[in-house]
Amino acid sequence: MGQTYDESGHMDQKPEDGHASELDDNLTDESVPPQQPAETLEEQGEDAPAAEEELARMREALLRTRAEMDNLRKRTDRELERSRRYLHEALMKDLVPVLDALDQGLENAAADDDSLRDGLGMIRNQLLQNLGRHGLEVLEPEGERFDPDWHEAMSMQASAEHAPDSILLVLQRGYTLNGRLIRPARVIVARAP
């Protein structure tokens, strides 16, 4: 048996691993004093109503605190998700003029220089494909109804062939990032003749 000493200096005898202690054999349910039940609120007498009110206040405060913590967690989760979705917004805004330059280069490439147009087209498509994986979408609303939330009208033109307020021509493409407008499409809008 291992020997240890308690606070008063008496030797405690503890059984070694695997051996039952003689002390454990002597302990029975009768040797352990029964737990006394806590006084009920009714037995407390005059303080019972005050204690009940305090208990009710504490429960209410606990429920309120839990609700506040739950709301805080939900709000934090929403803000983190929003931050993740729009993490690349500044970069996307910086790359939109590069896409415009590629579009301009494609339009202005000499008709007889197919290799230049093919090369610029491949670069533009690859760039759009990669940016699209991060949530960038192109707005090309030609033929759609004009929506000032998504389009910027550069001018209006009379047209008998198109419905009034429809988009005749897209001058510059617009872009969205995960549904949020980065730049509106610049368009010419039809009006009645």
Summary of the structure (lengths in Angstrom):
residues: 193
radius of gyration: 38.8
end to end distance: 109.1
largest distance: 111.2
contacts: 417
relative contact order: 0.09
helix: 46%
strand: 22%
